[in-house]
Amino acid sequence: MQDLAPPAPRRSHKDALLEGAVQCIAERGFATTTARDLVAASHTNLASIGYHYGSKDRLMAEGLFEAARRWFLPLIAVVAAPDDGEPRARLRNALTLLFDSVGEHRGLVRSYFEAVSRADHDPALRERMAGHHHDLRQVLAKAIAGIVEESGGEPAVAPSTIASFVGAAFDGLMVQWLLDPEGLAPRDELLRSFEVAIALASPPG
């Protein structure tokens, strides 16, 4: 019997290039991917890169942020869900998912730090990365503020400050993980250390 299902829509060159960039971010890295690597991964052509993204560097930046969005969006949804348990439990669940999924994103983590090293010489990239960090801090600070509110009283430390500290701690752990993954403490101990840091924002007593 003839298959009457409609054919799958063809991706545009722009979408194909973005998918190719995400693939190269994971497999080749931010700094070492060439334009020809992107063409091979996306099955497009060199002219498409300039036409749709302006340059290889701009395409790689978009691929980096898209890959990060796909990783963090489900985690943010867990933290931000207003009717799905207490803020402390939601935050712990999100951190658990984060640590459990790190191994799947080694290429992205490596590419992120490669991009950081370039950001000082690329104002547009630096601005995008700073905005990404700001958005993540806002989500985390809101969750921490919810935990503080449950505790009652005035916070001992501003939730936004604790969010910055937790974010910096996670970035540092990712450096250690890239260099010496076997040397990291077990996941549950790391989670407990994050909970201790977040507890600093809670009112005394």
Secondary structure, DSSP 8 states (H G I E B T S, - for coil): ----S-------HHHHHHHHHHHHHHHT-TTT--HHHHHHHHT--HHHHHHHHSSHHHHHHHHHHHHHHHHHHHHHHHHH-TTSS-HHHHHHHHHHHHHHHGGGGHHHHHHHHHHHHHHTT-HHHHHHHHHHHHHHHHHHHHHHHHHHHHH-S--SS-HHHHHHHHHHHHHHHHHHHHH-GGGS--HHHHHHHHHHHHHTTS---
